[in-house]
Amino acid sequence: MLNLFSAEIALENNFSNEQIHTVSHALHKEGQAQEIIYHTENQESFRYVIITKVATDTNNGQIQATTSIDKFKLQKDEFLEFVQDTLDDGLVREKQYTIPLKEDHNHQACLECLHPVATKHLSCINKVEEVISIPSPQRPQNVVKESNSRTTCLLFTLLVVLIGGSLYGLRPLFSNKHSADLTLLFNTVDVQVWLGAKEYPTKGNRVDLSLPLGRYRLLAKKPGFKPVRQDIFLTADEEIGIRLEEFYTLAVYADMEGSKVMLDGNIVGTAGSTAPLEFSLVKGEYDLILTHPAVSTPFQKKILLNGDQIIRAELPHPQLTIRTNIDDALIKIAEKEYQAKGKELKLKLPAGSYQLIARKPSYIPVEKEVVIKDEDQLLPITLEMIHYQLSIIPNVANSSISVICTNGQKYFGTASPKKPFQIDTSAESCKVLAENQGYRHVGQEVSLAADVVLPITLEKLFIVTISTNMDLSTVLLNGKEVGKAGTKTPAVLSLPSGKYSITVSNPQATAPVQQKLLLRKDKRLRIDLPLPQLTIKVNQKGTTLLIDQKKHRVSGKQLRLGLPLGSHHVTAQKKGYITIQREVLVRDGAQTFFELIPSVSSLSIRSNIDKTAIYVKCKDGKKYSGIASPETPFHFEKIAGTCTISASREGYKHLTKTVTLPDEKDISVQLIAKEKEKILEPRKRKQRVKGGKTVSETKTEEKFAQPTSATPPVKPALKSKTTTEPKQDSPPIKAEKQDCQNELSVGMPELCD
C-alpha cells in the first residue's frame, strides 16, 4: 500500500520517472496504490481515498486496472467512523481501463508494463488535488482580494511543505527498509490498544512494537476514560505520546418532568425530578440549558467539570403544594404517581387543568380537579380512615379471642357460637388467636377490604401419657420428636383425635418400638423397649442378687433378665456364704456366673454342769462331740447351716436345742437335775360288780429312785400317791447310756458313765 503526501498540482502533470517508478513498484508489490489527502475548510475535515487495483491477464496480453475514489466527511475529533459524502464535481467514483501488455516481456511482474497504470494513478491524484484546491463559492471575494498577497505566501509555503512531505513519504520506497519501530506512550497505565483489528498488550504506560511500514488505525481505551482514535503513518522509527482524558459523570435533575437538556447547543436528552439524565464527559467547560414547553424562560448554567457533578435545575414556573392530613400519601396527577414525603408534595406542572387522586391504604381515596395558574398555590386534602367490622365466631363456647392489627390496635375478649366477638378497625389486616382449655388454639391472619365474618373451628385435645421401661427415652410423634419418657417421668402429649404413629427409642435398647394409635379419648401407653438379655448363674439356690441396688431373688440357680446396654454393678449374696460383687458388661445374650463360697462360723457351747457331754449333728450330715463346762466351753467351727445340739449328764435331764450358724455364736445349756423317779408297783387287783358289769381296780405304790453319788445333794421328794408312771429304774438308764455311747465318738466311753 502506497501512502503519498504529494502536491501534483505544482508538477503540472509532468511526473518524473522516479515518481512513476515508485508508484509502479507499489502497485506491483501490494496490488493497489492508495493516497489519503486531508482537507480542512470552514472547520470541516474530509478524507479522499484513491485505490487502484491491478490484474494482469497474460492470455489476452492485457493489464486491467480499476481506480476508485471515495470521499468521507470527518466528525469533530473522529478518525475511524466516517460519514460518506458525495464526491466533488469533476470526480468520477470509479474508472476502469485496459492497457496492452508488451510482447517482449514474458513475466507478469514487469514494472515497466505498470508505468502506464502508475501514470493514470498519479493523474487521478492530480485531479483530486485540482478539485479540492478550487476556492469555496461561499467565501466572500473581497476577503480573498484583501488577503491575496498573504494567500500567495501561504500557498508557496504550503507548496514547499507538501513537496518536502511527499519526498519524505516516498523515502521508504527508495530504500530497502520495510519495517520500523513504533513506541506508544500513554498518560495512564492499563490501556487497551488496538491497531486495526489486532490488540496489543501494554507494559505499564507504553507499547513497544516493530511493524511493517504503512498506515494504521489506532484505538486506545480504558474504563472511565474517553477513547482515542488516531491514524498513524509509519514511515520510520517513531515514538508517539497519547493522552487519554478521564470521564466524569454529570447528572442533571429538573423540577419539571420532561425537561429538555442541551449541552453546548446539542440536545442530549430529557430529565425530571425523580429520574436524572446522566452522561459521561471529559474535564472542561460546558454550557447547560434546560427548557420546557410550559416555561418561557429556560434554565441556563455554565459548568466547569473537573469531577463527578450533580445539577438540580429549577425552571421558573409556579409551584403546586399538595398538603395532606396524613403522612406518605400517594398522589396521582398528570398520569404520574408521586409519594409525598411527610404531609407535603411540591410539584411544578405546566398551566392547565388536571385530575388529582390522593390515596393511601385504609383511607378513602380523594379525587379533585386542579387548575394550574401563573402563581404558586396550596391544595389541602383530607383523607378519612376506612373502618371495617370483623366478627369472630368460634365453635366452642367461652373461647378467648386476641386480635392484633397492623395499625397497632389490640383487642381481647371472649366469644361463643351464638355470641361472636366483634371489632371495628381501619387496619388493612389483623391476626386473630382463639384459645380454649382442652382445645388446640387457632391462629389466623385476616385481610380487611370489607366487613368480614370469621368462623373458627377449635379441635378437641386428648391427653396421651407415654411411659417406658427406660428413662430418658426419645418419643417421636409421626416422625417428629415431641419429648422424653421414662418409668416415673412419662411424656404427656395433647393431641386432637386422629391416627398417629408413636415411636420410642433409646441408645441403650436393642431397637426402637413403634406403635399405631387411634386417638378418640385420653390414653395411657406403656411401651417397653427390648433390652439386652443377661443370664446370671449361681451355684447356690436361694441366692439374692443386687443389680444396680435393685434386689432379685434367684429361686433356682439361674436368673435371666433384660438390662440396658452398658456396665452394671451386680452383687451375689446368701447367708452363710461370702458375698461377691462384680461389674458386668451387658450385651444381648451375655452370661455371667457367680460361685458362692461358704463362710465358716464359730460356735461355743457352755454348760452349767461340768463334764456335760455335747453332741452336735448338722443338717449337712456332719457331726461334732465334746465336753462343756461352765468355764471351758465346747468350741467348733462350721460353715453356715442348721445344727441340733444334744447335752446330757448323768443325773440330769437330757437337753436338745436347734441352732443356726452364723446367727448364733455362743450357746449356753442349762441342765436340770432329775427328781426321784416314781416307781409304780401293781397291787392286788380287786373286782367288783358295778351296774351289772365286773370292774377291776388296781392300786399302786410310789417309790423314789435315789440319785447317784455324782449328783448334787437333793432334798428327798415328798411321797405322793400319784399314779402317773410305773416304777422302772434300770431300763431307762440303760437305754440312755446306750444312746449316749452310740452317739459319742469312739474312745470316749467314760462320758456316758
Secondary structure, 3 states (H helix, E strand, C coil): CCCCCCCHHHHCCCCCHHHHHHHHHHHHHHCEEEEEEEEEECCEEEEEEEEEEEEEECCCCEEEEEEEEEEEEECCCCCCCCEECCCCCCCCCEEEEEEECCCCCCCCCCCCCCHHHHHHHHHHHHHHHHHHCCCCCCCCHHHHHHCHHHHHHHHHHHHHHHHHHHHHHHHHHHCCCCEEEEEEEECCCCCEEEECCEEECCECCEEEEEEECEEEEEEEECCCECCEEEEEEECCCEEEEECCCEEEEEEEEECCCCEEEEECCEEEEEECCCCCEEEEEECEEEEEEEEECCEEEEEEEEEEECCCEEEEECCCCCCEEEEECCCCCEEEECCEEEECECCEEEECCCCEEEEEEEECCCECCEEEEEEECCCCEEEEECCCECCEEEEEEECCCCEEEEEEECCCCEEEEEEECCECEEEEECCCEEEEEEECCCEECEEEEEECCCCEEEEECCEEEEEEEEEECCCCEEEEECCEEEEEECCCCCEEEEEECEEEEEEEECCCCCCCEEEEEEECCCEEEEECCCCCEEEEEECCCCCEEEECCEEEECCCCEEEEECCCEEEEEEEECCCECCEEEEEEECCCEEEEECCCECEEEEEEEECCCCEEEEEEECCCCEEEEEECCCCCEEEEEECEEEEEEEECCCECCEEEEEEECCCCEEEECCCECCCCEEEEECCCEEEEECCEEEEECCEEEEECCCCCCCCCCCCCCCCCCCCCCCCCHHHHHHHHHHHHHHCCCCCHHHHC
